[in-house]
Every structure is written in structure tokens, then in C-alpha cells.
Amino acid sequence: MLVFTAPTQAVSIPVSNPSFEALDPLPEPFGGGPFSFGPLTDWVLTGVSGLFRPNSIAFHLPLPDGDQVAYSNGGNILKVLTTTLQNSTTYILQIDVGKRLDCCAFPPYSVFLQAGSTFY
């Protein structure tokens, strides 16, 4: 039996502020502490979440991409894209997830890609 399939192609989708560096520099450290917090430009936030510039007390440095991260204390961080996904195309969602070194339990989390009403 001989089977032919159409080749799958990988396509990049433009994502604004993919590594959370759009607000640079962040304001002075919050409350005079060692960390800077701020809003997360071009992302949709619910609950307690936002932008965080950690120091080496909170994370092993350097960070994987840039010097700022998104944080969630139980809130959601969402990115809405206008691109329509195509059949026979591979899409790769790549993220880094980290746990702070200086505090906090590491609660369960979810990462997913949603296209229309379908979750991947």
C-alpha cells in the first residue's frame, strides 16, 4: 500500500511583546523593594498578574529571553491573535515557566493554544 500525504509546513505568527520587554524600563522598584512591577503591554490580564523584573534573589539569572517576565498569582495571562489558523500547518507554542526562588508555593498551571472554540 502506498500512501501520500501533503507536507506540513511550519509558519510563524507575529506576536506583539512576546518576551514582555515592551515597557522598558519598568518604574522604580515597588514600595522601595528589590523588584519592579508594572502592566503587561499587549496582553490581556485577569486576576492578579502583570509584569515583573526579578533580581537574582527571585530567579536564576539571566532569564531565558530579556530581563522581564510575566507573573500570575492565580490570574490569567492571555494573548489574542488575529491570525486565522490553517489546515496542514504546524503551530508551536513555546513558553518558559519558572518558580520564584524567594517565596511562594508552585501551584498547578495550564498552558494551551485556543483556535476559535478548540483548545490544543
N, CA, C and O atoms as a printed pandas DataFrame, in Angstrom:
     atom_number atom_name residue_name chain_id  residue_number  x_coord  y_coord  z_coord
0              1         N          MET        A               1    0.844   -1.167    0.000
1              2        CA          MET        A               1    0.000    0.000    0.000
2              3         C          MET        A               1    0.890    1.230    0.000
3              4         O          MET        A               1    1.870    1.289    0.742
4              5         N          LEU        A               2    0.567    2.182   -0.802
5              6        CA          LEU        A               2    1.310    3.427   -0.917
6              7         C          LEU        A               2    0.398    4.562   -0.470
7              8         O          LEU        A               2   -0.729    4.680   -0.953
8              9         N          VAL        A               3    0.878    5.402    0.454
9             10        CA          VAL        A               3    0.069    6.490    0.981
10            11         C          VAL        A               3    0.798    7.800    0.728
11            12         O          VAL        A               3    1.991    7.910    1.007
12            13         N          PHE        A               4    0.106    8.771    0.214
13            14        CA          PHE        A               4    0.666   10.105    0.010
14            15         C          PHE        A               4   -0.030   11.072    0.958
15            16         O          PHE        A               4   -1.250   11.035    1.118
16            17         N          THR        A               5    0.750   11.921    1.573
17            18        CA          THR        A               5    0.174   12.962    2.416
18            19         C          THR        A               5    0.762   14.296    2.007
19            20         O          THR        A               5    1.892   14.372    1.523
20            21         N          ALA        A               6    0.003   15.321    2.201
21            22        CA          ALA        A               6    0.504   16.668    1.907
22            23         C          ALA        A               6    1.521   17.052    2.968
23            24         O          ALA        A               6    1.313   16.782    4.151
24            25         N          PRO        A               7    2.612   17.676    2.564
25            26        CA          PRO        A               7    3.613   18.073    3.558
26            27         C          PRO        A               7    3.046   19.134    4.507
27            28         O          PRO        A               7    2.277   20.007    4.105
28            29         N          THR        A               8    3.440   19.034    5.750
29            30        CA          THR        A               8    3.055   20.028    6.741
30            31         C          THR        A               8    4.110   21.116    6.739
31            32         O          THR        A               8    5.305   20.829    6.666
32            33         N          GLN        A               9    3.682   22.340    6.817
33            34        CA          GLN        A               9    4.637   23.437    6.854
34            35         C          GLN        A               9    4.561   24.155    8.182
35            36         O          GLN        A               9    3.497   24.234    8.794
36            37         N          ALA        A              10    5.681   24.675    8.624
37            38        CA          ALA        A              10    5.718   25.471    9.849
38            39         C          ALA        A              10    5.618   26.934    9.460
39            40         O          ALA        A              10    6.280   27.382    8.524
40            41         N          VAL        A              11    4.794   27.675   10.177
41            42        CA          VAL        A              11    4.554   29.076    9.874
42            43         C          VAL        A              11    4.715   29.885   11.151
43            44         O          VAL        A              11    4.239   29.480   12.212
44            45         N          SER        A              12    5.381   31.023   11.053
45            46        CA          SER        A              12    5.494   31.916   12.200
46            47         C          SER        A              12    4.321   32.879   12.208
47            48         O          SER        A              12    3.900   33.382   11.166
48            49         N          ILE        A              13    3.808   33.123   13.392
49            50        CA          ILE        A              13    2.741   34.101   13.568
50            51         C          ILE        A              13    3.321   35.253   14.371
51            52         O          ILE        A              13    3.897   35.030   15.436
52            53         N          PRO        A              14    3.182   36.485   13.882
53            54        CA          PRO        A              14    3.709   37.611   14.660
54            55         C          PRO        A              14    2.961   37.784   15.978
55            56         O          PRO        A              14    1.731   37.764   16.016
56            57         N          VAL        A              15    3.716   37.952   17.046
57            58        CA          VAL        A              15    3.156   38.143   18.386
58            59         C          VAL        A              15    3.775   39.415   18.952
59            60         O          VAL        A              15    4.994   39.497   19.105
60            61         N          SER        A              16    2.947   40.401   19.262
61            62        CA          SER        A              16    3.477   41.633   19.835
62            63         C          SER        A              16    3.902   41.389   21.279
63            64         O          SER        A              16    3.220   40.690   22.028
64            65         N          ASN        A              17    5.017   41.965   21.654
65            66        CA          ASN        A              17    5.578   41.864   23.000
66            67         C          ASN        A              17    5.705   40.415   23.482
67            68         O          ASN        A              17    5.224   40.080   24.565
68            69         N          PRO        A              18    6.357   39.544   22.676
69            70        CA          PRO        A              18    6.411   38.124   23.029
70            71         C          PRO        A              18    7.222   37.813   24.283
71            72         O          PRO        A              18    6.955   36.814   24.950
72            73         N          SER        A              19    8.190   38.633   24.611
73            74        CA          SER        A              19    9.007   38.346   25.801
74            75         C          SER        A              19    8.851   39.422   26.868
75            76         O          SER        A              19    9.696   39.548   27.754
76            77         N          PHE        A              20    7.783   40.190   26.787
77            78        CA          PHE        A              20    7.374   41.123   27.843
78            79         C          PHE        A              20    8.362   42.279   28.045
79            80         O          PHE        A              20    8.519   42.771   29.163
80            81         N          GLU        A              21    9.011   42.701   26.992
81            82        CA          GLU        A              21   10.004   43.769   27.103
82            83         C          GLU        A              21    9.480   45.120   26.627
83            84         O          GLU        A              21   10.244   46.085   26.608
84            85         N          ALA        A              22    8.202   45.230   26.238
85            86        CA          ALA        A              22    7.677   46.470   25.655
86            87         C          ALA        A              22    7.735   47.655   26.611
87            88         O          ALA        A              22    7.976   48.778   26.169
88            89         N          LEU        A              23    7.523   47.442   27.895
89            90        CA          LEU        A              23    7.598   48.526   28.870
90            91         C          LEU        A              23    8.991   48.481   29.478
91            92         O          LEU        A              23    9.234   47.748   30.436
92            93         N          ASP        A              24    9.897   49.263   28.923
93            94        CA          ASP        A              24   11.282   49.218   29.384
94            95         C          ASP        A              24   11.818   50.638   29.420
95            96         O          ASP        A              24   11.761   51.303   28.386
96            97         N          PRO        A              25   12.317   51.140   30.493
97            98        CA          PRO        A              25   12.466   50.395   31.735
98            99         C          PRO        A              25   11.182   50.438   32.564
99           100         O          PRO        A              25   10.341   51.321   32.399
100          101         N          LEU        A              26   11.062   49.474   33.443
101          102        CA          LEU        A              26    9.955   49.477   34.400
102          103         C          LEU        A              26   10.143   50.629   35.372
103          104         O          LEU        A              26   11.251   51.144   35.516
104          105         N          PRO        A              27    9.078   51.035   36.037
105          106        CA          PRO        A              27    9.214   52.066   37.064
106          107         C          PRO        A              27   10.147   51.605   38.180
107          108         O          PRO        A              27   10.518   50.434   38.255
108          109         N          GLU        A              28   10.507   52.526   39.022
109          110        CA          GLU        A              28   11.362   52.187   40.165
110          111         C          GLU        A              28   10.738   51.063   40.973
111          112         O          GLU        A              28    9.520   50.885   40.933
112          113         N          PRO        A              29   11.537   50.303   41.703
113          114        CA          PRO        A              29   11.010   49.173   42.473
114          115         C          PRO        A              29    9.810   49.544   43.325
115          116         O          PRO        A              29    9.778   50.592   43.971
116          117         N          PHE        A              30    8.833   48.665   43.310
117          118        CA          PHE        A              30    7.579   48.847   44.017
118          119         C          PHE        A              30    7.829   48.944   45.522
119          120         O          PHE        A              30    8.457   48.057   46.100
120          121         N          GLY        A              31    7.352   49.992   46.149
121          122        CA          GLY        A              31    7.455   50.133   47.598
122          123         C          GLY        A              31    8.878   50.186   48.112
123          124         O          GLY        A              31    9.112   49.902   49.287
124          125         N          GLY        A              32    9.845   50.544   47.261
125          126        CA          GLY        A              32   11.241   50.622   47.695
126          127         C          GLY        A              32   11.909   49.264   47.815
127          128         O          GLY        A              32   13.041   49.177   48.292
128          129         N          GLY        A              33   11.233   48.199   47.393
129          130        CA          GLY        A              33   11.802   46.856   47.476
130          131         C          GLY        A              33   12.752   46.567   46.330
131          132         O          GLY        A              33   13.046   47.455   45.530
132          133         N          PRO        A              34   13.239   45.329   46.237
133          134        CA          PRO        A              34   14.240   44.983   45.234
134          135         C          PRO        A              34   13.661   44.654   43.856
135          136         O          PRO        A              34   14.427   44.431   42.918
136          137         N          PHE        A              35   12.347   44.618   43.706
137          138        CA          PHE        A              35   11.737   44.194   42.457
138          139         C          PHE        A              35   10.952   45.322   41.823
139          140         O          PHE        A              35   10.475   46.220   42.517
140          141         N          SER        A              36   10.813   45.282   40.483
141          142        CA          SER        A              36    9.976   46.219   39.759
142          143         C          SER        A              36    8.781   45.487   39.192
143          144         O          SER        A              36    8.922   44.393   38.645
144          145         N          PHE        A              37    7.594   46.083   39.319
145          146        CA          PHE        A              37    6.366   45.513   38.782
146          147         C          PHE        A              37    5.720   46.527   37.858
147          148         O          PHE        A              37    5.951   47.727   38.010
148          149         N          GLY        A              38    4.923   46.082   36.909
149          150        CA          GLY        A              38    4.231   47.004   36.031
150          151         C          GLY        A              38    3.163   46.304   35.228
151          152         O          GLY        A              38    2.937   45.105   35.393
152          153         N          PRO        A              39    2.487   47.067   34.334
153          154        CA          PRO        A              39    1.454   46.482   33.485
154          155         C          PRO        A              39    2.095   45.643   32.377
155          156         O          PRO        A              39    3.270   45.831   32.058
156          157         N          LEU        A              40    1.353   44.746   31.806
157          158        CA          LEU        A              40    1.852   43.869   30.753
158          159         C          LEU        A              40    1.282   44.340   29.420
159          160         O          LEU        A              40    0.132   44.041   29.097
160          161         N          THR        A              41    2.071   45.066   28.651
161          162        CA          THR        A              41    1.653   45.678   27.394
162          163         C          THR        A              41    1.268   44.628   26.360
163          164         O          THR        A              41    1.989   43.647   26.173
164          165         N          ASP        A              42    0.138   44.824   25.686
165          166        CA          ASP        A              42   -0.359   43.987   24.586
166          167         C          ASP        A              42   -0.800   42.590   25.009
167          168         O          ASP        A              42   -0.891   41.699   24.166
168          169         N          TRP        A              43   -1.072   42.381   26.278
169          170        CA          TRP        A              43   -1.590   41.104   26.772
170          171         C          TRP        A              43   -2.873   41.382   27.548
171          172         O          TRP        A              43   -3.073   42.498   28.028
172          173         N          VAL        A              44   -3.735   40.396   27.676
173          174        CA          VAL        A              44   -4.977   40.519   28.442
174          175         C          VAL        A              44   -4.752   39.836   29.782
175          176         O          VAL        A              44   -4.366   38.669   29.835
176          177         N          LEU        A              45   -4.993   40.563   30.860
177          178        CA          LEU        A              45   -4.759   40.040   32.202
178          179         C          LEU        A              45   -6.069   39.961   32.968
179          180         O          LEU        A              45   -6.921   40.844   32.862
180          181         N          THR        A              46   -6.217   38.887   33.743
181          182        CA          THR        A              46   -7.327   38.790   34.683
182          183         C          THR        A              46   -6.740   38.403   36.026
183          184         O          THR        A              46   -5.708   37.735   36.091
184          185         N          GLY        A              47   -7.386   38.814   37.079
185          186        CA          GLY        A              47   -6.881   38.484   38.406
186          187         C          GLY        A              47   -5.549   39.172   38.683
187          188         O          GLY        A              47   -5.234   40.204   38.089
188          189         N          VAL        A              48   -4.783   38.595   39.582
189          190        CA          VAL        A              48   -3.502   39.181   39.988
190          191         C          VAL        A              48   -2.414   38.663   39.059
191          192         O          VAL        A              48   -1.965   37.524   39.188
192          193         N          SER        A              49   -1.992   39.508   38.121
193          194        CA          SER        A              49   -0.960   39.156   37.154
194          195         C          SER        A              49   -0.398   40.440   36.570
195          196         O          SER        A              49   -1.011   41.500   36.689
196          197         N          GLY        A              50    0.760   40.348   35.942
197          198        CA          GLY        A              50    1.366   41.537   35.364
198          199         C          GLY        A              50    2.796   41.301   34.948
199          200         O          GLY        A              50    3.184   40.185   34.601
200          201         N          LEU        A              51    3.579   42.366   34.986
201          202        CA          LEU        A              51    4.977   42.366   34.553
202          203         C          LEU        A              51    5.877   42.446   35.767
203          204         O          LEU        A              51    5.576   43.154   36.728
204          205         N          PHE        A              52    6.971   41.727   35.723
205          206        CA          PHE        A              52    7.877   41.605   36.873
206          207         C          PHE        A              52    9.308   41.583   36.359
207          208         O          PHE        A              52    9.644   40.797   35.473
208          209         N          ARG        A              53   10.144   42.443   36.915
209          210        CA          ARG        A              53   11.584   42.406   36.612
210          211         C          ARG        A              53   12.282   41.881   37.860
211          212         O          ARG        A              53   12.526   42.638   38.800
212          213         N          PRO        A              54   12.603   40.588   37.876
213          214        CA          PRO        A              54   13.196   39.994   39.074
214          215         C          PRO        A              54   14.691   40.249   39.160
215          216         O          PRO        A              54   15.347   40.561   38.165
216          217         N          ASN        A              55   15.212   40.111   40.368
217          218        CA          ASN        A              55   16.660   40.113   40.546
218          219         C          ASN        A              55   17.096   38.686   40.861
219          220         O          ASN        A              55   16.275   37.769   40.818
220          221         N          SER        A              56   18.351   38.489   41.170
221          222        CA          SER        A              56   18.883   37.141   41.383
222          223         C          SER        A              56   18.389   36.500   42.678
223          224         O          SER        A              56   18.603   35.306   42.887
224          225         N          ILE        A              57   17.734   37.264   43.550
225          226        CA          ILE        A              57   17.120   36.672   44.747
226          227         C          ILE        A              57   15.886   35.869   44.335
227          228         O          ILE        A              57   15.584   34.842   44.942
228          229         N          ALA        A              58   15.174   36.332   43.309
229          230        CA          ALA        A              58   13.918   35.710   42.899
230          231         C          ALA        A              58   14.088   34.644   41.815
231          232         O          ALA        A              58   13.335   33.670   41.795
232          233         N          PHE        A              59   15.064   34.808   40.912
233          234        CA          PHE        A              59   15.254   33.881   39.793
234          235         C          PHE        A              59   16.732   33.691   39.517
235          236         O          PHE        A              59   17.552   34.560   39.811
236          237         N          HIS        A              60   17.061   32.530   38.942
237          238        CA          HIS        A              60   18.414   32.348   38.420
238          239         C          HIS        A              60   18.531   33.240   37.196
239          240         O          HIS        A              60   17.711   33.151   36.283
240          241         N          LEU        A              61   19.522   34.082   37.170
241          242        CA          LEU        A              61   19.721   34.977   36.035
242          243         C          LEU        A              61   20.897   34.485   35.200
243          244         O          LEU        A              61   21.789   33.843   35.754
244          245         N          PRO        A              62   20.947   34.751   33.907
245          246        CA          PRO        A              62   19.983   35.549   33.156
246          247         C          PRO        A              62   18.712   34.755   32.864
247          248         O          PRO        A              62   18.703   33.524   32.858
248          249         N          LEU        A              63   17.645   35.507   32.625
249          250        CA          LEU        A              63   16.374   34.910   32.228
250          251         C          LEU        A              63   16.503   34.389   30.791
251          252         O          LEU        A              63   17.414   34.808   30.077
252          253         N          PRO        A              64   15.627   33.498   30.355
253          254        CA          PRO        A              64   15.746   32.921   29.010
254          255         C          PRO        A              64   15.668   33.932   27.869
255          256         O          PRO        A              64   16.316   33.744   26.840
256          257         N          ASP        A              65   14.872   35.020   28.036
257          258        CA          ASP        A              65   14.712   35.974   26.938
258          259         C          ASP        A              65   14.401   37.352   27.514
259          260         O          ASP        A              65   13.265   37.614   27.908
260          261         N          GLY        A              66   15.380   38.220   27.565
261          262        CA          GLY        A              66   15.183   39.552   28.116
262          263         C          GLY        A              66   15.382   39.561   29.620
263          264         O          GLY        A              66   15.932   38.618   30.189
264          265         N          ASP        A              67   14.930   40.635   30.263
265          266        CA          ASP        A              67   15.115   40.720   31.720
266          267         C          ASP        A              67   13.809   40.957   32.466
267          268         O          ASP        A              67   13.814   41.347   33.633
268          269         N          GLN        A              68   12.677   40.716   31.776
269          270        CA          GLN        A              68   11.368   40.860   32.397
270          271         C          GLN        A              68   10.554   39.602   32.144
271          272         O          GLN        A              68   10.752   38.915   31.142
272          273         N          VAL        A              69    9.636   39.305   33.059
273          274        CA          VAL        A              69    8.774   38.132   32.933
274          275         C          VAL        A              69    7.342   38.542   33.245
275          276         O          VAL        A              69    7.098   39.568   33.880
276          277         N          ALA        A              70    6.406   37.726   32.790
277          278        CA          ALA        A              70    5.020   37.879   33.220
278          279         C          ALA        A              70    4.865   37.071   34.490
279          280         O          ALA        A              70    5.525   36.046   34.662
280          281         N          TYR        A              71    3.991   37.527   35.388
281          282        CA          TYR        A              71    3.723   36.756   36.597
282          283         C          TYR        A              71    2.226   36.593   36.770
283          284         O          TYR        A              71    1.429   37.401   36.293
284          285         N          SER        A              72    1.871   35.533   37.459
285          286        CA          SER        A              72    0.477   35.290   37.805
286          287         C          SER        A              72    0.418   34.785   39.229
287          288         O          SER        A              72    1.089   33.816   39.583
288          289         N          ASN        A              73   -0.382   35.439   40.037
289          290        CA          ASN        A              73   -0.682   34.960   41.385
290          291         C          ASN        A              73   -2.129   34.466   41.371
291          292         O          ASN        A              73   -2.962   34.918   42.156
292          293         N          GLY        A              74   -2.407   33.532   40.463
293          294        CA          GLY        A              74   -3.739   32.968   40.312
294          295         C          GLY        A              74   -4.543   33.575   39.180
295          296         O          GLY        A              74   -5.627   33.083   38.869
296          297         N          GLY        A              75   -4.043   34.629   38.557
297          298        CA          GLY        A              75   -4.750   35.253   37.442
298          299         C          GLY        A              75   -4.415   34.589   36.122
299          300         O          GLY        A              75   -3.609   33.660   36.074
300          301         N          ASN        A              76   -5.031   35.061   35.052
301          302        CA          ASN        A              76   -4.786   34.537   33.711
302          303         C          ASN        A              76   -4.020   35.553   32.885
303          304         O          ASN        A              76   -4.199   36.761   33.041
304          305         N          ILE        A              77   -3.168   35.054   32.007
305          306        CA          ILE        A              77   -2.421   35.882   31.063
306          307         C          ILE        A              77   -2.774   35.358   29.682
307          308         O          ILE        A              77   -2.484   34.206   29.360
308          309         N          LEU        A              78   -3.403   36.203   28.860
309          310        CA          LEU        A              78   -3.920   35.774   27.566
310          311         C          LEU        A              78   -3.349   36.626   26.446
311          312         O          LEU        A              78   -3.100   37.819   26.624
312          313         N          LYS        A              79   -3.144   36.006   25.292
313          314        CA          LYS        A              79   -2.743   36.731   24.085
314          315         C          LYS        A              79   -3.774   36.410   23.018
315          316         O          LYS        A              79   -4.001   35.241   22.706
316          317         N          VAL        A              80   -4.394   37.424   22.460
317          318        CA          VAL        A              80   -5.380   37.255   21.395
318          319         C          VAL        A              80   -4.715   37.662   20.087
319          320         O          VAL        A              80   -4.254   38.793   19.932
320          321         N          LEU        A              81   -4.673   36.726   19.155
321          322        CA          LEU        A              81   -4.065   36.984   17.847
322          323         C          LEU        A              81   -5.154   37.102   16.789
323          324         O          LEU        A              81   -6.241   36.545   16.943
324          325         N          THR        A              82   -4.863   37.818   15.732
325          326        CA          THR        A              82   -5.844   37.985   14.658
326          327         C          THR        A              82   -5.611   37.012   13.517
327          328         O          THR        A              82   -6.399   36.983   12.572
328          329         N          THR        A              83   -4.561   36.220   13.575
329          330        CA          THR        A              83   -4.240   35.267   12.522
330          331         C          THR        A              83   -5.236   34.110   12.530
331          332         O          THR        A              83   -5.602   33.603   13.591
332          333         N          THR        A              84   -5.667   33.700   11.348
333          334        CA          THR        A              84   -6.522   32.526   11.219
334          335         C          THR        A              84   -5.637   31.312   11.003
335          336         O          THR        A              84   -4.799   31.309   10.101
336          337         N          LEU        A              85   -5.815   30.276   11.822
337          338        CA          LEU        A              85   -5.004   29.069   11.680
338          339         C          LEU        A              85   -5.433   28.306   10.431
339          340         O          LEU        A              85   -6.609   28.277   10.071
340          341         N          GLN        A              86   -4.449   27.690    9.784
341          342        CA          GLN        A              86   -4.688   26.980    8.537
342          343         C          GLN        A              86   -4.539   25.475    8.728
343          344         O          GLN        A              86   -3.760   25.025    9.568
344          345         N          ASN        A              87   -5.286   24.699    7.947
345          346        CA          ASN        A              87   -5.129   23.251    7.945
346          347         C          ASN        A              87   -3.747   22.876    7.418
347          348         O          ASN        A              87   -3.127   23.654    6.693
348          349         N          SER        A              88   -3.269   21.705    7.775
349          350        CA          SER        A              88   -1.985   21.159    7.308
350          351         C          SER        A              88   -0.820   22.078    7.644
351          352         O          SER        A              88    0.162   22.135    6.904
352          353         N          THR        A              89   -0.926   22.782    8.736
353          354        CA          THR        A              89    0.126   23.701    9.164
354          355         C          THR        A              89    0.460   23.404   10.623
355          356         O          THR        A              89   -0.432   23.171   11.438
356          357         N          THR        A              90    1.727   23.414   10.937
357          358        CA          THR        A              90    2.171   23.168   12.306
358          359         C          THR        A              90    2.362   24.499   13.014
359          360         O          THR        A              90    3.016   25.402   12.495
360          361         N          TYR        A              91    1.789   24.611   14.197
361          362        CA          TYR        A              91    1.971   25.782   15.041
362          363         C          TYR        A              91    2.604   25.318   16.340
363          364         O          TYR        A              91    2.154   24.339   16.937
364          365         N          ILE        A              92    3.630   26.002   16.777
365          366        CA          ILE        A              92    4.340   25.632   18.004
366          367         C          ILE        A              92    4.215   26.775   18.992
367          368         O          ILE        A              92    4.586   27.912   18.699
368          369         N          LEU        A              93    3.695   26.462   20.156
369          370        CA          LEU        A              93    3.599   27.427   21.241
370          371         C          LEU        A              93    4.756   27.129   22.182
371          372         O          LEU        A              93    4.825   26.044   22.760
372          373         N          GLN        A              94    5.654   28.076   22.336
373          374        CA          GLN        A              94    6.830   27.863   23.183
374          375         C          GLN        A              94    6.814   28.852   24.328
375          376         O          GLN        A              94    6.688   30.058   24.116
376          377         N          ILE        A              95    6.941   28.340   25.545
377          378        CA          ILE        A              95    6.993   29.201   26.723
378          379         C          ILE        A              95    8.026   28.662   27.696
379          380         O          ILE        A              95    8.435   27.504   27.609
380          381         N          ASP        A              96    8.432   29.492   28.602
381          382        CA          ASP        A              96    9.249   29.092   29.741
382          383         C          ASP        A              96    8.441   29.387   30.989
383          384         O          ASP        A              96    7.853   30.463   31.100
384          385         N          VAL        A              97    8.401   28.462   31.923
385          386        CA          VAL        A              97    7.697   28.629   33.188
386          387         C          VAL        A              97    8.723   28.484   34.291
387          388         O          VAL        A              97    9.543   27.567   34.263
388          389         N          GLY        A              98    8.685   29.379   35.258
389          390        CA          GLY        A              98    9.647   29.311   36.353
390          391         C          GLY        A              98    9.004   29.546   37.697
391          392         O          GLY        A              98    7.938   30.155   37.796
392          393         N          LYS        A              99    9.658   29.060   38.724
393          394        CA          LYS        A              99    9.211   29.259   40.101
394          395         C          LYS        A              99   10.171   30.216   40.781
395          396         O          LYS        A              99   11.389   30.075   40.674
396          397         N          ARG        A             100    9.615   31.182   41.476
397          398        CA          ARG        A             100   10.452   32.115   42.238
398          399         C          ARG        A             100   11.265   31.360   43.273
399          400         O          ARG        A             100   10.784   30.398   43.871
400          401         N          LEU        A             101   12.484   31.793   43.478
401          402        CA          LEU        A             101   13.370   31.170   44.460
402          403         C          LEU        A             101   13.121   31.666   45.879
403          404         O          LEU        A             101   13.431   30.972   46.847
404          405         N          ASP        A             102   12.561   32.864   46.000
405          406        CA          ASP        A             102   12.487   33.527   47.306
406          407         C          ASP        A             102   11.172   33.346   48.051
407          408         O          ASP        A             102   11.054   33.789   49.194
408          409         N          CYS        A             103   10.187   32.711   47.440
409          410        CA          CYS        A             103    8.909   32.535   48.137
410          411         C          CYS        A             103    7.975   31.653   47.350
411          412         O          CYS        A             103    8.295   31.162   46.268
412          413         N          CYS        A             104    6.869   31.480   47.901
413          414        CA          CYS        A             104    5.684   31.003   47.201
414          415         C          CYS        A             104    5.714   29.529   46.821
415          416         O          CYS        A             104    6.715   29.004   46.334
416          417         N          ALA        A             105    4.581   28.886   47.062
417          418        CA          ALA        A             105    4.380   27.531   46.558
418          419         C          ALA        A             105    4.243   27.602   45.042
419          420         O          ALA        A             105    3.956   28.665   44.491
420          421         N          PHE        A             106    4.442   26.494   44.382
421          422        CA          PHE        A             106    4.321   26.459   42.917
422          423         C          PHE        A             106    3.012   25.761   42.574
423          424         O          PHE        A             106    2.969   24.534   42.480
424          425         N          PRO        A             107    1.942   26.536   42.386
425          426        CA          PRO        A             107    0.629   25.933   42.152
426          427         C          PRO        A             107    0.546   25.315   40.755
427          428         O          PRO        A             107    1.375   25.611   39.895
428          429         N          PRO        A             108   -0.443   24.465   40.531
429          430        CA          PRO        A             108   -0.644   23.920   39.189
430          431         C          PRO        A             108   -0.942   25.050   38.207
431          432         O          PRO        A             108   -1.514   26.074   38.581
432          433         N          TYR        A             109   -0.557   24.859   36.977
433          434        CA          TYR        A             109   -0.820   25.872   35.957
434          435         C          TYR        A             109   -1.186   25.160   34.659
435          436         O          TYR        A             109   -0.951   23.961   34.511
436          437         N          SER        A             110   -1.757   25.902   33.730
437          438        CA          SER        A             110   -2.128   25.365   32.418
438          439         C          SER        A             110   -1.624   26.306   31.345
439          440         O          SER        A             110   -1.630   27.525   31.513
440          441         N          VAL        A             111   -1.186   25.723   30.237
441          442        CA          VAL        A             111   -0.786   26.478   29.060
442          443         C          VAL        A             111   -1.473   25.811   27.879
443          444         O          VAL        A             111   -1.401   24.592   27.724
444          445         N          PHE        A             112   -2.140   26.607   27.044
445          446        CA          PHE        A             112   -2.803   25.997   25.894
446          447         C          PHE        A             112   -2.933   27.003   24.775
447          448         O          PHE        A             112   -2.816   28.213   24.970
448          449         N          LEU        A             113   -3.179   26.462   23.595
449          450        CA          LEU        A             113   -3.459   27.241   22.400
450          451         C          LEU        A             113   -4.935   27.040   22.090
451          452         O          LEU        A             113   -5.409   25.906   22.024
452          453         N          GLN        A             114   -5.649   28.115   21.904
453          454        CA          GLN        A             114   -7.072   28.044   21.567
454          455         C          GLN        A             114   -7.272   28.678   20.200
455          456         O          GLN        A             114   -6.860   29.815   19.972
456          457         N          ALA        A             115   -7.898   27.949   19.298
457          458        CA          ALA        A             115   -8.254   28.477   17.986
458          459         C          ALA        A             115   -9.763   28.400   17.857
459          460         O          ALA        A             115  -10.323   27.309   17.750
460          461         N          GLY        A             116  -10.424   29.544   17.866
461          462        CA          GLY        A             116  -11.876   29.555   17.896
462          463         C          GLY        A             116  -12.342   28.949   19.208
463          464         O          GLY        A             116  -11.994   29.445   20.280
464          465         N          SER        A             117  -13.123   27.886   19.135
465          466        CA          SER        A             117  -13.591   27.225   20.340
466          467         C          SER        A             117  -12.818   25.928   20.628
467          468         O          SER        A             117  -13.170   25.183   21.543
468          469         N          THR        A             118  -11.759   25.663   19.839
469          470        CA          THR        A             118  -10.977   24.439   20.007
470          471         C          THR        A             118   -9.708   24.718   20.804
471          472         O          THR        A             118   -8.969   25.657   20.510
472          473         N          PHE        A             119   -9.469   23.891   21.813
473          474        CA          PHE        A             119   -8.264   24.021   22.619
474          475         C          PHE        A             119   -7.267   22.938   22.233
475          476         O          PHE        A             119   -7.647   21.787   22.024
476          477         N          TYR        A             120   -5.991   23.304   22.138
477          478        CA          TYR        A             120   -4.927   22.357   21.793
478          479         C          TYR        A             120   -3.946   22.259   22.932
479          480         O          TYR        A             120   -2.971   21.513   22.845
